[in-house]
Amino acid sequence: MAFNFGRFLTWRWLAIPAVLAALCIVACGGQPLEPWHKARLQAEYTARNADEITSLADYLALEQRLFEELYDQVYSEVPTGEAHALNRYSSGSVSDPRTRQPDYNRTFELPVDNPRGGVLLLHGLTDSPYSLRATGAKLHELGFHVVGLRLPGHGTVPAALKKSRWQDWAAAARLAMDHLADTVGDRPIHVAGYSTGAALALDLAIAALDDGEAVTPASLILVSPAIGVTRAAALAGAGATLGRIPGFGRLGWSQTTPEFDPYKYNSFPTNAGSQVHKLTRHVSRLVGRLESSGRAAELPPVLVFKSAVDATVSTSAVVDRLLARLPDNGNELVLFDINRSAIASPILVTDPGPFTNRLVGDATLPFGLRLIANENASSIAMVEHYKPPFSEGFAATRPLELSWPRGVISLSHVALPFPPDDPLYGAIRPEDPGQLYLGQLDIRGERGLLRLSSNWLLRLRHNPFYAVQERRIVHWVETHAR
């Protein structure tokens, strides 16, 4: 049958108005954008002003001006009172981060006399330095000088991520690394990154290898690392571009929801997804270049913590795009399995079992694997299985004296960095009934009663096996104290 080019053009031109109409519906629908979706804060660090901001002291001074600007543009414009009690931008509300001391939306530094070394903490996308607070506190207790960096575009308003670029985050990480190097001298500096922060940690380490004069981290600690993200993130750039057209501002957002979390944005600009996708592609190319040039052994040892199920980043990408491409350099993956005693495989959308079995049976993998899992399918008791590099099957198993909490079927992307006693996301509600608690809310009732969505409530916010993770991190930094 002959191709009718004229008809093709006719249908093509008819489709354009339909697409534009659909875009208009999306752009004009829903609730109006709030001040935190529209604010344009100017006093933010970018890679373009890196020549002017050359020290962490400069960065902190600029950050102070940024938060003053935040108050003038947003807090002063948002009403107060009972109706706004769960709004982080309503002054004095239970969600107002300024009522908590210190305010972990800002960069923090934990100095120590005669430090054993340094630790740089890099948080994730839409997060704040709060996410790695517990890890930093423990390593500071052990004698390390710790810097918890606030990445540009974070800790203020979600609108800041509409124009933030991954290069800005990377430049800020390099500045903080230089500060630690000046502070601790030739002592080791470990970089811990969570989610997007993990990709930035890899970029930082590989850039240091290429630089030749920059300080290379002694090791990398990657928590829920963003090595691969969904395809939807790759398409987010189009929405970010259209969102800059007057009248189409809503297209610049994947979601706009109430902002009740004091340390994490709930709304998500499309540009944020686009930037993390660009960053992961960039890091993948860097790792591939190291591998092809025979220099992969120069990368510092890598310790990865990952949930076997993760709705945010790819678990298989951690293996296929990173750990499997590196030589046997002491690298290790700690993988948290799902609760096999609480849920039957037929009702799972995706069972991570086949992927886990592939790792256990693959004798070509050049890294160690620690699987945190049920002792057996009928027990909630937890064990740690260990598989050495280039081996098949587990070489050792040990009990952990830990069990799955009631009602918990798995960890999640956002759970890993937070211990059960975290006052905001943990397992135990604070004694003060007036204190905001976003942790494990075991509730039943009618839908639509709470201000929090059921999807938000379902996701686990803390790691019940954080003690295992913390012990492993402590052992890791002790082992790699070069």
Secondary structure as UniProt FT lines:
FT   HELIX           5..28
FT   HELIX           35..38
FT   HELIX           47..49
FT   TURN            50..52
FT   HELIX           56..73
FT   HELIX           75..77
FT   HELIX           82..84
FT   TURN            85..86
FT   TURN            88..89
FT   TURN            91..92
FT   TURN            94..95
FT   HELIX           97..99
FT   TURN            104..105
FT   STRAND          108..110
FT   STRAND          117..122
FT   TURN            125..126
FT   HELIX           129..132
FT   HELIX           133..141
FT   TURN            142..143
FT   STRAND          144..149
FT   TURN            152..153
FT   HELIX           158..162
FT   HELIX           166..184
FT   TURN            185..186
FT   STRAND          189..194
FT   HELIX           196..211
FT   STRAND          219..223
FT   HELIX           231..234
FT   HELIX           236..242
FT   TURN            243..244
FT   TURN            246..247
FT   HELIX           249..252
FT   STRAND          253..255
FT   TURN            262..263
FT   STRAND          268..269
FT   HELIX           270..292
FT   TURN            293..294
FT   HELIX           296..298
FT   STRAND          302..307
FT   HELIX           315..320
FT   TURN            321..322
FT   HELIX           323..325
FT   STRAND          332..336
FT   TURN            340..342
FT   HELIX           345..347
FT   HELIX           353..361
FT   TURN            363..364
FT   STRAND          368..374
FT   TURN            377..378
FT   STRAND          381..387
FT   TURN            389..390
FT   STRAND          396..403
FT   TURN            406..407
FT   TURN            413..417
FT   TURN            420..421
FT   TURN            423..425
FT   TURN            433..434
FT   TURN            447..448
FT   HELIX           454..458
FT   TURN            464..465
FT   HELIX           466..479
//
